[in-house]
Amino acid sequence: MTDLEFDDACAIAEAVRTGKQSAETVTQAYLDRIRSQNPQLNAFTHVGETRALAQARAIDARRAKGETLGALAGVPFAVKNLFDIKGLTTLAGADHNRDHAPAERDAVLITRLEQEDAVLLGALNMGEYAYDFTGENCHFGNSLNPWDTTRMSGGSSGGCGSATGGRLAPLTLGSDTNGSIRVPSSFCGVWGLKPTYGRLPRTGSFPFCDSLDHLGPLACSVRDLALSFDVLQGHDHGDPACASRENIDCSSSLNDGVQDLRIARAAGYFDCDAFPDAARAVARVCKALGVTDTAELQGAAEGRAAAYLITNIEGAQLHLGRLRQAPERFDPDTRDRFLAGALLPASYYVRAQQVRHWYHEQALRTFREVDVLIAPCTPCVAPPSGTKTFTLRGETHLLRPNLGYFTQPISAIGLPSCVVPMLDDESGLPIGVQIIAAPWREDLCLRVARFSRRRGLHCSGITGMTLSLNKRLLGGIMLTIGLHAYDELVLLIALPSIADELALSAHYGATIAAYILAAVAGMSAAGRYIDALGPRRVLIAGLAALATGLLLAAFASSGALFVGARILQGLGGGIAVTCAFALLNLLSDANRKGQAVMAIDLAWVIPSLSAPAIGGVLIDFLHWRWIFLLQLPPLVLIAILLFPNLHKLDQHHAWPPLRVLTDALRIAVGCGAFLTIIGQPPGWAWALLPFTFWLTLPAFNRVMPEGWYKGATPLALPILISMLGFIAFYGMEAYQPLYLIDYAGLPSTLAGAILTTASLSWLTGSHLASRFHPSLSRVDSMLIGNLFLMCGVLCVGTVSLMAWSLWWMYPSWALAGLGMGFIFNASRAAAMENTPKKQEGFVATAITLAANMGIALSSGLGGATKNQIFASGGTLKEVLLAVVLLGIAVSLINVLLLQKRKRDFQHQPTH
């Protein structure tokens, strides 16, 4: 959402009523989110932007006049596309209905929400004629799961689950015949309420099965369910099945607790030992609520069988004319079931209704003994889209009808049921638990659901979908990366002063290396922890380490203490910057990855360029200790910008194994040992190189994508290209100042200006790569970048070796920087676009570690080359030649590798 984040509809209504936000601003923010996220989720079949904005402006005008606004003031909502919307054809998920005339008036429930100043956003995708549990639709496309878009959203109110779960609408209205509100609520991790049959009028909605059809809300919180349900209640003569009963006030009793309620776990038919996902969820709820008793709904299996027949027969009769006239216009799965229903004899229907009545009587007896039943909602978490069967007790069963295994017996007799969305620890995906009460006691369902929410039993957020990359979050991410860049480079100017005061001269190199190796360790471990726990808690640990390191450095009284402070700073910075890349990947839209990387370029380059100058000013006019103290306020600002909403991304998986930490240590120690050894002339120490490989490579391979060194996959390729690009560029950049200053006699200021030119052209290349995508594919951008880089390195070498005017260095380095901008942007965007779900942290580690390893290897190999040449009596000019040849060779390898792998890398995401 653009600049706005609300926990639920109640928070929106409060903000609009009090004037903290305008209804138009809120509505526009949700419309922007729909525009960016709906292409991935396919939740909406129609977005009524004009109507929505007009309604929002009218609400704002009334508030400006001092009028009292309704209970849902400014709350955007959307409805399943079987609700009539004036001026819009009610599709009901069917190709047949395209021929229908537009609706002449809104459905009654839409009118009731709008009377309380809610704002209608549009119509939502659904299974054809509501005969579906998957969210799949062959006419309008599948609505997809916001937790993992390779999985089902559930149905038939699949668009409601996708939109509510993906935060495209805080409140939606769906229908439930056999579980069509509860199944998508379970799969998409949202709260859903199926009221008692006959409680809410169905006037103005397209029917499916009159004996079983219910309407009800899906929402981001249980208090939203209660508030919207209170507004929706009331008899309407347009629906003969709508009961004329007194409304109940669920909102006022929502926080009454459960002390006086008799709660039991549904046993018998609802025992879910054969369904591990469901069993874990029910066990957690019962444990938290202290539920030990069990109760059985006698006849649940028979009731479900009756509901099958009633649905089949009534649905077939409703569509019999369409089946005769144009059967080819039906979804084949729906058509076959309707055809089967059309062939069933009337005696089956009569018997099914008798069984249903008998089952209802059994249920009423149960509810004389208990007030509320806890039961599973779906047998499993959302299956991958297209799944047709599943295995139960060694037997293969059809998936589609059995997703309603636990919901259908409840709909069969019209009991109220509220879905509490849980998070399955093993899969990391949501799964719902039903809270079921006696007829007309929705208030009890909601009370227990609210109590479970207060006990922490609910989904805390949807990875990658609960939040979007608004300006506040992007600012926090950029500040995190910028602070790391500044802290890493400011020491280059400050270390001489620090070394003099703290007697660090003997450990000058160790001080620099300690920071880099600690950062590498932090990056290596952070990704796995992010994927297991969510970025918030990992970022807290990183910023805490960084803050502690800054304070220790500012007040260090000895060299040893200062080196320890730099280790903490490096560790914290490595963790924080990995979290920042993971957040960027999690929150940026699929079609805006390149623009997000461009922002990160900006965040890195500006502090990098300014760090030496700022450090010099602080040293000259204050003291070097202020270099560290002045980094503390940005840390506080990062916390203010990022933390308020990051809890929505928390995960509850098991903690990563200890090996994650030992691997991080092995990588840091092994890299340090490798760079130390190759920086020396050949001698006995070089015999230890195999040991460094043994120590580092297995651990490194575990934190990088499979086959990364081959570029074998669309994720591994950009990671490898990025690392090689950094080797080529930074190998030159590390040793060019030596040539410019020590050999060519150029003043330090002008030498720095040449490299600044490269940084600015880097930004230009990054912008162009993002600007021209998707017309220019990621792989083509990387190819162009490596060609520019190769030309730039060649030009730098030519100017240096031919002793041309040093003014030629500016365009030469501009070419090299332009190439790195293309490589950096395209490789990172490609890696983000090919990130497996729930591995954003893992990929963030790979991205950050590849860059740092490229820089470290370029510096190490360059240093080794320089030492070898000097040891044999060579000159600095020969060192530069060697580094130039290394850069050209690496760039050429990149070009050849990209050409070879291009066919494997063609599946770019659709934008």
N, C-alpha and C positions, 0 to 999 in steps of 0.2 A: 504494500500500500504506500502511496506517496505521502511521506512525512507524517502519517497518522497511524497509530497502533492503539487499538482498544481491546480490552480483554473479552468483552461481550457486548450484546445489544443494550443491556441495562446501563453500562458505562457510557455508551453513545448517547442514549436518551438523556442521561443526567447532564452530559456535557452540552447538549443542544438546549435543554431547558434552562440551564444556568447561563447560557451565552458564552461558555468557554470555547465552543466550536459552533460554526454555522452548519445548518443542515446541508447547504449547498457544498461546503468544503468536504464534509463527510461523504456525501454522495459522489462527488467528483473523484475522491480518493478511491472509492470502491470501483467506480467505472474505470479508472486508470489501472487498477489491479486486474480487473476482468480483461482489459485489453492486452495486458502483458502475460497473464497466466492462463487464460482460457484456451489459447491455442494448444497448450500442453495437456490440459485436463479435459477439454471438450465438455464442459459442464452446461453451458448455455446454448440453447438453440435460437434464442432471440434476446437481444439486449435493447431495452426501451430507454435509450439515453435521453431523448427529448422529453418524454413523459416524466422520467425520474427527476431531471433537473428542474422542470417546471413545478413539480410537487415540492421539491426542496426549497425553491425560492419562495413559494407561497407560505411555507412553514416559517421561514425566516422573516417574512413580511409580517406575519401574525405575531411573532414574538416581539418584533420591533414596536408593534402597536401596544404591547403589554398584555396581549391575550394569553390565557393559560393553554399550554400545549398538552397533547395527549400523553398517555403512558409510554408510547413508543416513539416519542418525538425524534424525527430525523433518522430513525433506524432503517437502513436499507434491508430489503428482503426480496426473495425470489421464490417462484412457485414452479412446481412440476408442470410440465406441459400437457396436463390433462385438466388444469384449471382454466376456465374461460377468462381471457383478458380482452377487454373491449377493443375492437378493431384488429384483432389478431386471430388467425386461424388456430384452433385448438388441435394440435397435431396428434397428441397421445402416442408419440413415438412411431406413428404408422404412416406409410406411404399413401395409403388409401385416403387419409384425412387431409392430404394436401388439396383435395378437390372441394373441401367444405368451405362454406362462406365464413368470413370473420365473425367472431362473437359480437353480439349486440350489447352485451353488458358484462361487467366483471362478476366472477364467482363471489358468493356471499362472504366467504372467509377473507378474500382479498379486500372487499369493502370494509369489513370489520377492522382489519389491521390499518387500513388507510384512515378510518375514522379516528384512530388513536395516533395519527400523524406519522405512521410508517411510510416508507418510500419504496415503491415497487421498481426493481431493477430489470426484471425480465422473466423469461420462461426457461425452464431447465430440461435437459435431456432425460430420457427415460427408456426403459425397455418397451418394446412394441406392445401397445394395449395393456401395459402393466403386467403382462404375463411373463415374468422374468425375475431371477434372483442375482444376475451377474453384472448388470449395468452395460451389457453389450447390445448394440443395435446396428443392424446391417444397413439401415437407411440413413441414419444421421451420425454414424460413427459411435464408438464406445466412449462412455464417460469413464475417466481413469482415476486411479487411486492417488490422492495427493501425497501419501507417504511413499509410494513407489509406483511410478506411472507405468511400470510393466505389469501391474496387478489390477485385478477387478475392483471396481468401486462398490459392487453390490447393487442389487436392484429390487424392485424395478425403479425405485427413486434414486437411481444412480447419480443423476445430475445434482440432486439435493446433497448427497453425501460428498461428492467432489467439490461442490461450491462451498458448503459449510466447512468441510475439512480443510479445503485450500484457502479459506478465508476470503473467498470472492463475495460472500454474503454472510453476515453474522446470523441470519435467521432465514430458514426456508420452510416451505410447506410441501409435504409429500402425501402419498396415499399408501395404505397398508391393507392388503387383502389377505395375504398369508405370511407377511413378514417384510413387506417392501419399504417400510420406514426403518425397521430394526436391523435388517441385514446391512444396508449401507452405513447405518450409524456404527455398527460393530466394525466393519471393514475400514471405515474412514476416520474412526476415532472421535466421533461427535456424540452429543447427547440427543436422544430421540424419544418421543412420546407417542405411543399408540393409545389413544383414549378408549374408553368403553364404546362398544358398538352402539351407535345412535346418539352419542353425546354431541358431536359436532355435525352441522348440516353439510351435506354434499352438494347442495344446490349450485349449479354452474360448474360441475366437474364431469368429465367424460367417464362413464361407468365401465366397470369390468365385470364384477360379480356382486349384484345388489345385496345378496344375503350376507356378504362378508366384507364389503368395502368400508374402510375407515379413512378419515383424513386426520392429519396431525402435523406437529412441528418438529424440525430438527434444528439444533442450536449449538452455540459455542459453550454454553453453561447451563446448569440445571435451573438457575434462577431465570434465565431467558425462557426456558420451557414453561415455567410456572407463570411468568408474566404474560407470555403470548397465549397460553392456554386460557387464562382468565379472560383475556380480550376476545378470544374466539368463541367462547361458550354462548349458548342461547338457542332456543327453538326457532326453526324456520319452516314455514308451511310448504316450501318447495321441495322438501325431502320427506316423504312419508315415513321413512324409518327414523327420522330425528325425534328423539324423546322430548316431551314437554316436562322438563324437570327444572328445579331451582338450581341456579348456578352455584358453584362452590368457589371459595376464595383460597386458592392454593398458595399465593404469594405470602399471605399473612401467617400461614402455619408452616412455612417452609423450614424455618429454623427451630421447630419445636423438639427436634431430636427423636430418639427411638426408644426412650426408656420405657414407655407404656405400651410398646408394640410387641406382639407375638410374631417373631420372625423365624422362619424355618427354611432349610434348604430343600428344594424340590427333589424328591427321590423317585425311584422306580424308572419310568420312561426317561426322566431327565438326568439320571446318573450318566456321567460323561467320562468314565474311566477309559473308554475306547477313543476318546478325543482329547489328546494331551493338552492342546492349546486351551480348549474350553475348560478342562479340569483345573488347570493352574489358575485361571482367572476366577472361577467360582470359589476355589479354596482360599484365595487371597481375600475375597470379599467376606466370606464367612468368618475367617479368622479375625479380620479387623473389626467386624461387627459383633464378634463374640457369639456367633450362631453355631449351636451344636445340635439343635433339634432338626429332625427331618419330617417331611409330610409328603404324601403322594397324591397326585391328581389322578384318581382312578379313571381309566378310560381314555387316557391321552392318545394312545396309539390308535384306538378306534375313532377318536375324534379327528385325528389327522387324516385318516383314511376317508372319513366322511367329507372333510373339507376338500380333499382332492377331487372327489366326485362332483361335489356342488360347484366348485370352481370350473371344472372341465365342462360340465353340462351348461351352466348358465352363460359362461363365456362363449361357448359354441353357438348357443341360441342367439346371442346378441349379434354375432358376426356371420350368421348363416348366409345372409344375402351376399355379403362380400366374398365369402368362401365359394359361392356358386358362380358369381360373376367374374371375379378376377383373382383366383387363388395365387397366381404368380406374383402378386404385389405384396404378399405376406412374407415376413421372415420365415424361412423353412421350418425352423424349430417351433415357432409359434403356430404356424399353419397346421403342422402335424398333430399338435396337441388339441387344437380346436376341432380338427377333423375327427380325432378319436372321441372327443366329447359329443360330437354330433351323432355318433353311432350308438351311444349308450341308451338303453331303454329307460322309459320314465320310471319304472319300478325301482331302478337303482337310485334315482334322485329322491324318491319318496323315502326309501329306506335310509339314505344318508341323512336326511333331515330328522328322521326318528332317532338315529344314533346320536346325532348332534344334540338333540334335546335331552336325551338320557345322560350324555356326558356333561352337559351343563348342570344337571341336577347333582351329579357326583361332585363337581367342582364347588358348588354352593355348600355342600356338606363339609368339604375340606376347609372352606373359609369360615365356618363356624368355630373351628379349632385354632386357626391361625389368622393373622392379619395380612401378612406379606410373605411371599415365597421368593427365594433367590434361585434363579435358574440360568443355565447357559443361554447365550443368544445364537451364536453360530458355532458349528462344530470346529472351526479352524479360523486362522487368520486369512486375509484375502489371498486367494490362489492367483497364480499368474494368469493373465488374460489368455483366453483360448483354451483353458483347461476343460476337459470334457468328463473325466472320470477321477475317482479317488479310491484308495484302497482302505477297507475297513475289515478288521479281523481276517485278513488274508483274502478277502473277496473284493472284486472290482464293482463299484457302484457308479451310477451316473451322478455327476457333480451338481448339475443345475437344479434338479428338483430337491436334492438333499441339503442344499444350503439353508433351507427353511425347516430343517429337521426339528429344531427346538422352538421356532416361532409359530409354525402353523397350528399346533394344538392350542395355542393361546388365542389366536385370531378366530379359530373355529367357533369359540363360544364368547367372543367379544370382550375378554377380560382386559382391563387397562394394564399397560406394561411400559416401563421406562427403561431405556438402555443407559447403563453406566459404562463409558468407554475406558477400558483398561489397556495397559501396555504389557505385551507378552515379553518376558525377560529373554527368552531364547531367540526369538526371531526379530525382536525390536519393532514389531508391528502391532497395531491396535487390535483388540478383540473385546466385544461387549459382553456384559452380564445383564440379564433381565431382572428387574424388580417388578413383581406381579402382585396385584391386589384384587380384592373382590370387585364386582361391578360397581361403577360410579364412585370408586374411591381412588381417583387419580391423586388426590392430596397425599395419601399414604405412600404411593409409589415415589412421588417427588420428595417427600420428607426423608425417606430412607436414602434416596439418591443424593440428596443434599448432605446428609450426614456422612455418606461415604466420601463425598467430595471433601468435607472438612477433615476426614481421616487420611486424606492424601490419595485415595483410591480412584484415580482417573488418569487419562492421558494428559501429560503435562505439555505436550506440544507436538507439532508435526514437522519433522526434519525437512528443512528446505522449503517449507510452504507456509508455516505459521507466520513468519516474518518475511518481508521483502526488503530489498536494499534501498531504504529511504536515505535522505540526506544526513540524518543524524547518525545512522549506523555506518554509512560510507565515510563520514567525517572521522568517526572513532577508529575505523580500520586504517584509514590513511594516516592518522596521527600515530597509531601503533607502529606502522611500518616506518614512518618518518623518524620517530624517536629512536628506533633500532639503528637506522642508517646514520643518524647523527652521533649516537653513542659509540658506534663502531669506528667512525672516522675522526672524531674530535680529538682522540688521543694522539693522533699523528703529530699535531702541533703542540700538544700539551705535555707529552711525555718527557721531553728534555728538562723542563722545569720541575716536573714531579720527580724525575730520577735524581736531580741534584739535591732536592730537599729530603727525599726519603732514602737516599743511598741505594738507588735501584740500577745504577749503571751496569752492574754485573749481570743483572737479570732483565735487561732491556728487551731482548727478544722474547724471553719467557713471558713477559707481561702482555705483549701483543698476542703471542700464541695461545696463552691461557684463555683469553676472551674468545678467540675464534674456535678453539677446540670445544670449549664449554657450549658455545652457540650450536655447534654441530651436534653435540650430545643432546641438547634440548630439542633441536629439530627432529632428531632421530626418534625420540621417544614420544613427542607430543601428539603425533598423528593418531597412534593407536588409542591413546587416552581420550582424544577428542571423539573418536568414533564410538568408544564405549560409554563415556560419561557425558558427552556434549561439550561444546566449546567454552561454556561459561566457567565451569569449575577449573578447567585446565588454564584458562586465561587468568583466573584469580591467582593460581599458583605461579604462573609466569611473571605477572606484575608484582606479586609479593617478593619473589626472588630478585627482580630488578630493583625494586624500591630498597630492599635491604642492602643490595650491592652498592647502590648510589650513596646511601647514608654511610656505609662503612668506608667507601672511597673518600667521601667528603671529610671524614674525621679520622682518616687513617694516620697512625703515628709511626708506622714502620713499613718497610717495603713488603714484608711477608703479608701483612694485613691488607695492603693495597692489592697485591696479586690475588688474594682470596676474594676481595671485593670485585675485581674484574671477572673472576670465574663466575660469581653469582650474577653479575650483570650480563655476561655472555649467555649463561644458562637461561635467565629470565627473558632476555631478548630473543633467543632462539625459539623458546616456547611461544612467546607472544606473537612473533612474526608468523609462525606456523599457524597459530589460531586465526590470525588476520586473513591469511590466504584461504583457510578452511571456511571462514565466515563469508568471504567474498564468493567462493564457489557455491556455498549453500544458498546464499540469498540473492545472487544476481540472476536475472532472467536468462533463459537459454539463448535468446537472441541478442543478448547484450554483454556477453562475456568479454569480448574484445574491448568495449568501452570501459568496462570495469578494470581491466588490466591497464588500460591507458591511465586511469586515475592512480593506480598503484605506481606506475612509472613516475608520475608527477610527485607522488608522495616520497619516493626514494631519491629522485635526482636532486630536488631542491635542498633538502637537508644535507645531502652528500656534498653539494657544492658550497653550502654556507658554513658547514661545520668547522673547517679550519679557520675561516675568518672570524666566526663568533668566538671560537676558542682563543684566538690571538687577542681579541679585544678584552676578553675576561681576564686573561693572564696579565695583560699590560695595565689594566685599570683597576682590577679587583684582586683576585687570587685564583689559582687553578682549582681550588676546592669548589668555587662557584659553578664550575663546569658541570658538576654532578648535582649540586643543590638545585640548580635551575631546571633540572629535568623532572623534579618531583611534581610541580604543578601540572605539566602535561599528563603525568600518570593519573592524577586525580580527574582531569578532564576526560581522559579515556574511559575511566570507570563510569563517569556521569553519562557519557554518550552511549556506551555499549551495554552496561549491565541491566538497566531497567527491564529490558524485554528478552534478554538471552536465556532466562529460565525456561522460556517456551521451547527452546531447542535441547533441553536436557534429555539425556538418555539414561536408561536404567539397566544397562547390560552388566554382565560380570566384569570385574576389574581385569585389565590385561595381565597376562602372566608376568612373572618376575623377569623372564627372558627379554622382555621389551627394554627394561632398564639395563640389563647386562649387555644387550646388543648396542645400546647407545654408548655405553662406556667403551666397549670394544672398538666401535667406529672412531671415537674421539682419540683414544690412546693409539690405535693402529695408524690413523692418519698422521698424528703428531710424530710417531716414530718413523714412518715412511718419509715424511718431508725432511725430518732431521737427518736421516741417513743419506738421501740422495743429494742433499745440499753440501755434502762433503766430497772431497776427491776420493776416488776408488781406494778402498782399504779393507781392513778386516770387518769394519762395521757393515759393509755391504752384504756380508754373509747372512746378516739378520733380515734382509729384505723378504725372503720367503716366510719368515715368521710374521712380519707385518701383514702380508697377504692373507695368511692363515687366520690372523686375528680379525682382519677387517672385512674381507670379501663375503664370507657367509652371512655375517650380520648385516652388511650393506645390502645384499641381495634380498634379505627378508623385509627391508623397509622400502624397497623399490618395486615397481611393477614387474610382473613376471616377464622374463626375457628382455629386460630394459637395455642390456648391452647389445642386443641385436636389433632393437627398434622393431620388434616383431609384431606389435599390436598398435592400434590407434591411440592407446594411452602411453605405451612404452616409447613410441617413436618421438613424439615431441619432447619427452623428458630427456632422451639421449641427445637429440638435436640441440636442446638448450644447454646441456652440459658442455658439449663440444664447442658450441658458439662462445661460451664464456671462456673456455680455454684459449681459443684463438684471440679473442678481443683483449682479455685481461693479461695474457702473456705479453702482448705488445704494450699495453698501458702501464704495466708494472716496471718496464725497463726503458721506455721511451724518455721519461724525465732524466734518467742518468745520462742518456745521450745528449738531450737538449741542453742540460745545464752543465754537466761535467766535460763533455766533449765539444759541443758546439758553442759553449759559452753564452747561452741565452739566459737572460734574467729569469728568476723564478716566477715572477708575475706573468711574463709572456708565455712561459712553458705551461703554467697553469691555465692560461687563457686558451691555449691550443686544445687541451684536454676538455675544457669547458665546452668548446665548440662541439666535441664529440657527444657530450651529454645532451646538449640542446638538439642536435640532429637525431639523437636516439629518441627523444620525445616526438620529433616529427615523424620518424619511421613508425613508431608505435601508433600514432594517430592515424597515419595513412593505412596501416594494416587493419585497424578496426573500422576505419571509414569505408574501405572498399570491400569489406566482407558483407554478404556472401558472394558477390560477383567475382571476387578473388578468393579462392579457397585457402584454407589454413596452410595446406602443404605448398601451394604456390607462393604464398607469402613467405614461408620459410625458405623456399628456393631463392626467391628474389633477395631476401635478406642475406643469405650466404654468398650470393654473387656480389652484392654490394660490399659485404665484409671482405671478401677475397680481394676485390679491386682496391678497397681502402688500405688493406695491409700491404698490398703490392706497391701502391703509390707511396705510402709512408716509407717503405724500404727503399724505393727508388730515389726519393728525395734525400734520404739520409746517406745512402751509399754513393750517390752521384754528387753530393755536396751542393745541391741546388739551393736556391733561396729558401730560407725557412718559412717564408710566407706560404709556400706550397703545402706546408704542413696543415694549414687550416682546412682547405678543401679535402685533403687526403683523410684527415681524421673525421671530417664531416661525413665522408662516404662510409667509413668504418662504423661510426655511430648510427648512421641511417640504417645500415644493415642489421646492427644489433637491435634496433628498435623493432624492425620487422620480425626478427627471430624471437625476441622476447615476447612480443604481443601474441604472435601467432602460436608459438609453442605453449604458452600458458593457457590461452583461450582454448586451444585444442585439447590440452590435458583436462581442463575443466569440463568441456563438452563431452568427453569420453569417460568421466568419472563414474564408476559403478555406484549405485545407490548405497548410502550409509558408509561410504568409504571416502568421504570428503577430507577427513583428517589424514588418512593414509596418503592421498594424492597431494595434500598440502605439504606433507613431509617430503615427498618425492620432488615436488617443485622447488622448495626452498633448499633442500639438500643438494639437488643437482647443481644449482647456481653456486652454492658455496664450495662444493667439491670442485667445480670447474675453476673457480677463482684460486682455490688452494693448490690445485694441480698445476695451473698455469704459473703461479708464483714459484712453486717448488721446482718444477721442471726448468723454468727460466733461471732460477737460482743455481740449480745443478749445472746447467749449461754454462752460465757465467763463470762458475768456479772452475769447471774443467778447462774452459778456454784460457782463463787467466793463469791457471796452473801450468799450462803448456806454453805460456809466453804470448798468448793472443792479446788482441786489443778489444776495446769496447765496441768498435765498429763491427768486429767479427761476432760479438755477442748479439748485436742487433740483427745481423744477417741471419743468425741461427734462429732467433725468435721470429723473424719475418717468415722464414721458411716453415717453421712450425705452424704459424697462423694460416699460411696458404694451404699447407697440407691438411690441416684439420678442416678448413672450410671446404676443400675439395672432397674430403671424405663425406662431409655433410651433404654436399650436392649429389654425389653418387648414391648415397644411402637413400636420400629422398626420392630420387628417380627410381631406384630399385623397389622401394616400398610403396610407391605412389598408388599402385593398383589396390593394395591392401588398405589404403587410407582414404578411399574415395567416399565412404559413407559419412558425409557431413550431415549434421542435424538439419532438419527442415525448419526454415524460419518463415 
